[in-house]
């Protein structure tokens, strides 16, 4: 939603300007750049400061070296531009910066086909009073008092090293104020391109701490100054209005991805027994809306669901364990494609690349087919069974169709109960070659005392994440049955070649308020369907969502339920290293409900209410 906020630039004469001359044509003898060999741009590598909303200005000189040895000022005959035009613009050789953000770029001089450049750092320096706080006339003055470690505040959320999309828009910052006497706070965002100080009160107290939500202007300054570049460090100082003493927190890093996240997200809330949705590309939506509840299933709960990649079709299982009736829905018209419950039963599903078919599994009451079943998306009929080693004792479960369309990952159950609650699973794949599904391969074998389940392919079709939970004793128990297990952790493996398994330690990691707890129920991973850049210079980044019982900073999870979390994953991370970053809670979900299985689509089809 926030990617629609305009970045206002002070641009003079467009994004570049030249003082005169011609790059070509005319009388060669009168061409002032004839014989130009190189250009030197000065001042070199300077830093310009945008101070309290006032643009910075600077004149630039282009010095030409010619083939005959002459060295001359040719500023009037070249064009000056910025490599990153959103940072400012030129009138002839005079630069005027934007006031909207800081950043790094190149000043480029071009003439007669010759290019010269130098570096430029634009630094935004700003103080800002939180509009929701009542502050002293000069809120900065009390922070000149003496330092006192007894006044030290504590940063609680988000975790150090978090990466967020620049269009997230809403990222709460949680802190504990330190000493009870602390009533005035200075929040600093600092980097080579930003020096932002925000003065605030604890206007939203919670569980012994404070919640601060940056306003639109603050978000714009911070996110746009660091989009796809170096991290920004945030820290807090605390005092009272008299400046009696000042405590200072440690600093933590926050990064912003270079690209806005797009796509739709559909998740299941057990509290309302409904499927909710949110459109990341919407300029107006701020909270998830209910998409479908029990109105199409005769009052029966809809839960485990899957969306076609293009968002046009939804399949959802109703009734939970030992039911398996399917709702196959046209999303745009919100009408059933076939009558509810008229197809072969299934517990878990996943769609192929073009949305023409989905794969399902069923091993509960009345089951006769324990392998992978392919369903036609128009008729709901089972058109093919993929032999995957499934039996009544060891059925298949949790299928996930690769976005490349060439293979399906799934679970082979080691200890049967129902498919919702099963034990000692292992991760397998089947691949299609020459139009024929090949014999299955074991990707991550079963292990004593472990349950491995819920595989999900990343959008590159190679990296695969899955859950692993640990039993208290033996291979069974409610704590390791694959259904929001307390010990569930996310792991990654090469989904094609297999090999070493790596824990997503940063994504799995607890927050400050969890006080070292590791049983956080990190469950049901799903991926945004796109591969994004990891920085402005390249690399590949993807986003994974999952549910967890960890604390949302100072906020406790709803009852015994879970909230939805999201983490960046580096698809180019070296093998054997953790590719994940610290996770953040999705801000648009209802934090009073228990939320699960955040399925993604490339787009939201049909109007958001």
C-alpha positions in Angstrom: 0.0 0.0 0.0 2.8 2.4 0.8 4.5 1.9 -2.5 2.0 4.3 -3.9 3.4 7.2 -1.8 5.1 9.6 -4.2 8.7 10.5 -3.7 8.7 14.2 -4.3 11.9 15.4 -6.0 13.3 18.8 -6.6 14.1 18.4 -10.2 15.4 21.2 -12.4 15.4 20.9 -16.2 14.4 17.2 -16.0 16.9 14.5 -14.9 19.9 16.0 -16.7 21.1 19.2 -18.3 23.9 20.6 -20.3 25.2 24.1 -20.8 25.6 24.1 -24.6 27.5 22.5 -27.5 26.4 19.5 -29.5 27.3 15.8 -29.2 27.5 15.5 -32.9 26.9 17.1 -36.3 27.7 20.7 -37.3 31.1 22.1 -38.1 33.8 19.8 -36.6 36.2 22.7 -36.4 33.9 24.5 -34.0 33.1 21.5 -31.8 34.5 22.3 -28.3 34.7 18.6 -27.5 36.6 17.5 -30.6 39.4 15.2 -29.6 38.0 14.7 -26.1 39.7 11.6 -24.5 38.4 11.5 -20.9 36.3 13.4 -18.4 37.0 14.1 -14.7 34.1 15.1 -12.5 34.7 17.3 -9.4 34.1 17.6 -6.5 34.9 14.0 -6.1 33.0 11.6 -3.8 31.4 14.3 -1.7 28.6 14.0 0.8 25.6 16.4 0.6 23.3 16.9 3.6 19.6 17.5 3.3 19.0 19.4 6.6 15.5 19.6 8.1 13.7 19.4 4.8 16.0 21.8 2.9 17.6 20.4 -0.3 21.3 20.4 -0.7 22.9 22.1 -3.7 26.3 21.8 -5.3 28.0 22.9 -8.5 30.0 20.4 -10.5 32.9 20.8 -12.9 33.7 18.5 -15.8 37.4 18.7 -16.8 38.3 17.3 -20.2 41.5 15.8 -21.3 42.0 15.9 -25.0 44.1 13.8 -27.4 46.4 16.7 -28.1 47.2 17.0 -24.3 45.0 19.9 -23.6 43.1 20.0 -20.2 40.1 22.3 -20.1 36.9 23.0 -18.2 34.2 21.6 -20.5 31.3 21.8 -18.0 29.3 24.0 -20.3 29.4 21.4 -23.1 28.5 18.2 -21.3 25.3 16.8 -19.8 25.2 16.1 -16.0 22.9 13.4 -14.6 22.6 11.2 -11.5 22.8 7.5 -11.8 19.9 7.3 -9.4 17.6 10.1 -10.6 15.3 10.0 -7.6 18.0 11.6 -5.5 17.9 14.9 -7.4 18.4 16.7 -10.7 20.7 19.2 -12.5 20.2 22.6 -14.0 23.3 22.9 -16.2 26.1 21.9 -13.8 24.2 22.8 -10.6 22.8 19.9 -8.6 19.7 20.2 -6.3 18.9 17.1 -4.2 15.6 15.6 -3.3 14.3 16.2 0.2 12.5 12.8 0.4 15.4 10.4 1.1 19.1 9.8 1.3 21.1 7.5 -0.8 24.3 6.8 -2.7 24.7 7.3 -6.4 27.1 8.5 -9.2 27.3 12.0 -10.7 27.7 11.3 -14.5 29.1 13.8 -17.1 28.6 12.8 -20.7 29.9 14.6 -23.8 30.9 13.5 -27.3 30.5 9.8 -26.3 32.9 10.2 -23.4 31.7 9.5 -19.8 33.1 10.6 -16.5 31.7 10.0 -13.1 32.3 10.4 -9.4 30.5 9.1 -6.3 27.9 11.1 -4.3 26.4 10.4 -0.9 23.1 12.2 -0.1 22.5 12.2 3.6 19.1 13.1 5.1 19.5 14.7 8.5 16.2 15.2 10.2 14.5 15.5 13.6 10.9 14.6 13.9 8.3 14.8 16.7 5.9 11.9 16.9 2.5 13.4 16.0 0.9 11.2 18.7 3.0 12.4 21.5 2.8 15.6 23.7 6.3 16.8 23.9 8.3 19.7 25.5 9.0 22.7 23.4 12.5 21.5 22.8 12.4 17.7 23.2 16.1 17.2 22.3 17.4 19.4 25.2 16.9 16.9 28.0 19.1 14.3 26.3 22.1 16.5 27.1 22.0 15.1 30.7 24.6 12.7 32.1 24.7 9.1 31.0 23.3 6.5 33.4 23.3 2.7 32.7 20.4 2.3 35.2 18.2 4.2 32.7 19.0 1.9 29.8 16.0 1.0 27.6 15.7 -2.3 25.8 14.8 -2.9 22.1 12.3 -5.8 22.0 11.0 -6.1 18.4 11.8 -6.6 15.6 14.8 -8.9 15.9 18.3 -7.7 15.0 19.0 -8.3 11.3 15.4 -8.3 10.1 14.8 -7.7 6.4 11.4 -6.2 5.4 9.9 -5.3 2.1 9.8 -1.5 1.5 6.0 -1.5 0.9 5.2 -3.3 4.1 4.3 0.1 5.5 3.4 -1.0 9.0 6.2 -2.2 11.2 5.7 -1.8 14.9 8.8 -1.1 17.1 8.6 -2.4 20.6 10.8 -1.4 23.5 11.0 -1.5 27.3 11.6 2.0 28.7 14.2 1.0 31.3 13.9 3.0 34.6 10.4 3.9 35.7 11.4 7.6 35.7 12.0 7.5 31.9 9.2 9.3 30.2 10.8 10.9 27.1 12.5 8.9 24.3 14.7 9.6 21.3 14.6 7.0 18.6 17.4 7.2 16.1 17.8 5.6 12.7 21.4 6.0 11.6 23.4 5.1 8.5 25.7 6.7 6.0 22.7 8.2 4.3 20.3 8.9 7.2 20.5 10.6 10.5 16.9 10.6 11.8 15.9 11.4 15.4 12.3 10.9 16.5 11.1 12.2 19.8 8.2 10.4 21.4 6.4 9.3 24.5 5.2 5.9 25.5 1.7 6.5 24.0 0.9 2.8 23.6 2.0 1.0 26.7 1.9 -2.8 26.7 3.1 -5.5 29.1 5.7 -3.4 30.8 6.9 -1.8 27.6 5.9 0.5 24.7 4.7 0.1 21.1 5.6 2.7 18.5 4.2 2.7 15.0 6.2 4.9 12.6 4.0 7.4 10.8 3.9 7.6 7.0 6.6 10.2 6.7 9.0 8.3 9.0 8.4 5.1 7.0 9.1 6.9 3.8 12.4 8.4 5.0 13.7 5.2 6.4 12.5 2.6 3.8 13.3 4.6 0.7 16.7 5.7 1.9 17.7 2.1 2.4 15.8 0.2 -0.3 18.1 -2.6 -1.4 21.2 -1.1 0.1 23.1 -1.1 3.5 21.2 -1.8 6.7 20.1 1.1 8.9 20.8 0.9 12.7 18.1 1.8 15.1 18.6 2.6 18.8 16.8 4.4 21.6 17.7 6.8 24.4 15.6 7.5 27.4 15.3 10.2 30.0 12.8 12.5 31.8 11.7 16.0 30.9 14.3 17.4 33.3 17.1 15.5 31.7 18.1 14.1 35.0 20.0 11.2 33.4 20.1 9.5 30.1 20.1 5.8 29.2 21.0 4.4 25.8 20.1 1.1 24.3 22.4 -1.0 22.0 21.8 -0.6 18.3 20.1 -3.2 16.0 20.2 -3.6 12.2 17.2 -3.4 9.9 17.4 -3.9 6.2 14.9 -3.1 3.4 14.7 -5.3 0.3 15.0 -3.5 -3.0 11.7 -4.6 -4.5 8.1 -4.2 -3.3 6.4 -7.5 -2.5 3.4 -8.2 -4.7 0.9 -11.0 -4.7 -2.1 -12.1 -2.7 -2.0 -14.0 0.5 -4.8 -16.3 1.7 -4.7 -17.7 5.3 -6.9 -19.8 7.5 -8.1 -18.5 10.9 -9.3 -21.2 13.3 -11.0 -18.6 15.4 -13.5 -17.6 12.7 -13.3 -20.9 10.8 -12.7 -18.9 7.7 -10.2 -18.1 4.9 -8.9 -14.5 5.0 -7.1 -12.7 2.2 -4.8 -9.7 1.7 -3.5 -8.0 -1.4 0.1 -6.8 -1.1 -0.3 -4.8 -4.3 -3.3 -2.9 -3.0 -2.8 0.9 -2.4 -5.7 1.0 0.0 -6.0 -2.3 1.9 -4.7 -2.2 5.5 -6.2 -5.3 7.1 -7.1 -8.8 5.8 -10.7 -9.4 4.7 -12.7 -12.6 5.1 -12.9 -14.3 1.8 -14.9 -17.5 2.5 -16.3 -19.0 5.6 -18.8 -21.8 6.2 -21.5 -20.3 4.0 -20.6 -22.6 1.0 -20.1 -25.8 3.0 -23.4 -26.1 4.9 -21.9 -24.7 8.1 -18.9 -27.0 8.0 -15.5 -25.5 8.8 -13.2 -24.8 5.9 -9.5 -25.0 6.7 -6.6 -26.5 4.8 -6.7 -24.8 1.4 -4.6 -24.2 -1.8 -4.8 -21.5 -4.4 -3.8 -21.8 -8.1 -0.7 -19.7 -8.8 -2.7 -17.1 -10.7 -5.2 -16.8 -7.9 -8.2 -17.8 -10.0 -9.1 -21.1 -8.3 -9.2 -22.3 -4.7 -9.6 -25.8 -3.3 -10.3 -26.2 0.4 -10.9 -29.2 2.6 -13.9 -29.0 4.9 -14.7 -30.8 8.1 -11.1 -31.6 9.2 -10.1 -35.2 10.0 -12.0 -38.1 8.5 -14.0 -35.8 6.3 -12.1 -34.6 3.3 -15.0 -33.1 1.3 -13.7 -30.5 -1.1 -14.8 -27.0 -2.0 -13.6 -26.2 -5.5 -14.1 -22.5 -6.0 -13.9 -19.9 -8.9 -12.3 -17.1 -7.0 -13.4 -14.2 -9.2 -17.1 -15.1 -9.0 -16.9 -16.8 -5.6 -19.0 -19.7 -7.0 -18.3 -23.5 -6.8 -16.9 -25.0 -9.9 -18.5 -28.3 -9.0 -21.0 -29.0 -6.2 -19.5 -29.0 -2.8 -18.4 -32.5 -1.7 -19.1 -34.1 -5.1 -15.4 -35.0 -5.8 -13.0 -37.6 -4.5 -12.1 -36.7 -1.0 -8.7 -35.1 -0.1 -7.0 -33.7 3.0 -4.2 -31.6 1.5 -3.7 -30.2 -2.0 -1.3 -28.3 -4.3 -1.7 -26.8 -7.8 0.3 -27.2 -10.9 1.9 -24.3 -12.7 -1.0 -23.3 -15.0 -3.9 -24.1 -12.6 -5.4 -26.9 -14.8 -4.9 -29.5 -12.2 -4.1 -30.1 -8.5 -2.7 -33.0 -6.6 -4.4 -34.3 -3.5 -4.1 -37.0 -0.8 -6.6 -38.9 1.3 -6.0 -41.6 3.9 -8.7 -41.1 6.5 -12.0 -43.0 6.9 -13.0 -44.8 3.8 -9.8 -44.3 1.9 -8.8 -46.7 -0.9 -6.1 -44.7 -2.7 -3.0 -43.9 -0.6 -0.9 -42.4 -3.3 -0.8 -39.0 -5.1 -4.1 -38.3 -6.9 -4.2 -35.7 -9.8 -7.5 -33.8 -10.0 -8.9 -32.0 -13.1 -9.5 -28.4 -12.1 -12.6 -28.1 -14.2 -14.5 -31.3 -13.4 -12.9 -32.2 -10.1 -12.4 -35.7 -11.4 -9.3 -37.8 -10.5 -7.5 -38.2 -13.8 -4.3 -40.0 -12.7 -2.7 -41.7 -9.7 1.0 -41.3 -9.2 2.5 -44.4 -7.5 4.6 -42.9 -4.8 5.0 -45.9 -2.4 1.8 -45.1 -0.4 0.0 -47.8 1.4 -2.8 -48.0 4.0 0.0 -48.2 6.7 2.3 -45.7 5.1 0.2 -43.3 3.0 1.3 -40.1 1.2 0.7 -36.7 2.7 1.4 -33.0 2.3 2.0 -32.7 -1.5 3.6 -29.6 -2.9 3.9 -29.2 -6.7 7.1 -27.4 -7.8 6.6 -24.1 -9.5 8.6 -25.4 -12.4 6.0 -28.1 -12.8 8.5 -31.0 -13.1 8.2 -32.6 -9.6 6.1 -33.0 -6.5 7.4 -33.1 -3.0 5.4 -35.0 -0.4 5.5 -36.9 2.9 5.5 -40.6 3.4 3.8 -41.3 6.7 5.8 -43.5 9.1 3.1 -43.9 11.7 -0.5 -43.5 10.6 -3.2 -41.8 12.6 -5.0 -39.3 10.3 -3.3 -37.2 7.7 -3.8 -34.1 9.9 -2.1 -35.8 12.8 0.5 -38.4 11.7 4.0 -39.5 12.8 7.6 -40.2 11.7 7.3 -38.7 8.2 10.0 -38.5 5.6 10.3 -36.2 2.6 10.1 -37.7 -0.8 9.8 -36.4 -4.4 8.5 -37.7 -7.7 9.8 -36.2 -10.9 8.2 -36.1 -14.4 10.5 -36.9 -17.4 9.3 -37.6 -21.0 5.7 -37.1 -19.9 6.0 -39.9 -17.4 6.1 -39.7 -13.6 9.3 -41.5 -12.4 9.7 -43.7 -9.3 9.9 -41.7 -6.1 13.1 -40.6 -4.4 13.7 -40.2 -0.7 14.9 -36.6 -0.2 15.1 -36.5 3.6 14.8 -39.9 5.3 12.8 -40.6 8.4 14.6 -40.6 11.7 13.8 -42.1 15.1 12.0 -39.6 17.3 11.5 -37.1 14.5 8.6 -36.1 12.3 9.5 -34.5 9.0 6.6 -33.0 7.1 4.9 -30.1 5.1 7.5 -29.6 2.3 7.2 -26.4 0.2 9.2 -25.5 -2.9 10.7 -22.0 -3.1 9.8 -20.0 -6.2 13.1 -21.1 -7.9 11.9 -24.7 -7.9 15.1 -25.8 -6.2 15.2 -24.9 -2.5 12.7 -26.8 -0.4 11.7 -26.0 3.2 10.0 -28.4 5.5 9.0 -28.9 9.2 10.7 -31.1 11.7 9.4 -31.8 15.2 10.8 -33.9 18.0 8.9 -36.5 20.1 9.4 -36.7 23.8 9.8 -40.5 23.6 9.6 -42.9 20.7 8.1 -41.9 17.4 4.6 -40.8 18.5 2.9 -38.2 20.7 0.7 -35.2 20.4 3.9 -33.0 20.5 5.2 -34.5 17.2 2.1 -35.3 15.2 2.6 -32.7 12.5 -0.3 -30.5 13.7 1.2 -27.2 15.2 3.8 -29.1 17.1 5.6 -27.0 19.8 9.0 -28.2 18.7 8.4 -27.6 15.0 11.4 -25.9 13.3 11.9 -25.0 9.6 14.7 -26.7 7.7 15.9 -26.3 4.1 17.3 -28.8 1.6 18.1 -28.9 -2.1 14.7 -30.0 -3.5 16.3 -31.7 -6.5 19.6 -33.1 -5.4 18.9 -33.6 -1.7 22.0 -33.6 0.5 22.7 -31.6 3.6 19.8 -30.3 5.6 20.1 -26.8 7.1 18.1 -25.2 9.8 16.6 -21.8 9.1 18.0 -20.5 12.4 17.3 -16.8 11.9 13.7 -17.4 10.8 13.2 -20.0 13.6 14.8 -17.7 16.3 12.9 -16.4 19.3 12.5 -12.7 20.0 13.7 -10.9 23.1 10.3 -11.4 24.9 10.5 -15.1 24.3 13.4 -15.2 26.8 15.3 -17.9 25.0 12.3 -20.2 24.5 12.8 -22.5 21.4 9.4 -24.3 21.4 7.8 -21.8 19.1 5.7 -24.0 16.8 7.2 -22.8 13.5 4.8 -24.5 11.2 3.2 -24.7 7.7 5.8 -22.8 5.5 4.6 -21.3 2.2 6.3 -19.1 -0.3 5.5 -15.9 -2.1 5.5 -17.0 -5.8 8.1 -14.5 -7.1 11.9 -14.4 -7.0 13.0 -10.8 -6.1 16.4 -9.1 -6.1 18.4 -9.3 -2.9 20.1 -5.9 -3.5 20.2 -3.2 -6.1 23.2 -4.9 -7.6 21.6 -8.3 -8.0 21.2 -11.6 -6.2 18.0 -13.5 -5.6 15.7 -13.2 -2.6 12.4 -15.0 -1.8 9.9 -14.6 1.0 8.6 -17.5 3.2 5.6 -17.3 5.5 4.8 -19.6 8.4 2.8 -19.7 11.7 4.3 -19.5 15.1 3.4 -19.2 18.8 6.4 -16.9 19.5 5.6 -13.5 21.0 4.9 -10.7 18.6 7.3 -8.4 20.5 5.5 -7.4 23.6 2.3 -8.9 22.3 1.4 -12.4 23.4 -0.1 -14.9 20.8 -3.9 -15.3 21.0 -4.6 -18.0 23.6 -2.8 -21.1 22.5 -2.9 -20.0 18.9 -0.4 -18.9 16.3 0.2 -15.8 14.3 1.6 -15.5 10.8 5.3 -14.6 10.3 7.4 -13.8 7.2 11.1 -14.0 6.6 13.5 -13.2 3.7 15.5 -16.1 2.3 18.7 -15.7 0.2 18.4 -18.1 -2.7 22.1 -17.7 -3.4 23.4 -18.5 0.1 26.2 -21.0 0.0 25.2 -24.6 0.6 25.2 -25.6 4.3 24.7 -22.0 5.5 21.5 -20.5 6.9 19.8 -18.6 4.0 17.2 -17.0 6.2 16.9 -13.7 8.0 15.0 -12.7 11.2 11.2 -12.9 10.8 8.6 -10.3 11.4 4.9 -10.6 12.1 2.5 -9.8 9.3 0.9 -6.5 10.4 -2.4 -6.9 8.5 -3.6 -10.1 10.3 -6.1 -10.0 13.1 -3.8 -10.6 16.1 -6.7 -11.7 18.2 -7.2 -14.8 16.1 -5.2 -18.0 15.6 -3.9 -17.9 12.0 -2.4 -20.6 9.8 -1.3 -21.7 6.3 -0.6 -18.5 4.4 -1.0 -19.5 0.8 0.2 -17.1 -1.9 -0.9 -16.2 -5.4 0.6 -13.9 -8.0 -2.4 -11.6 -7.8 -5.7 -11.2 -6.0 -8.6 -11.9 -8.3 -11.9 -10.1 -7.6 -12.4 -6.9 -5.7 -11.1 -6.4 -2.2 -14.1 -5.4 -0.1 
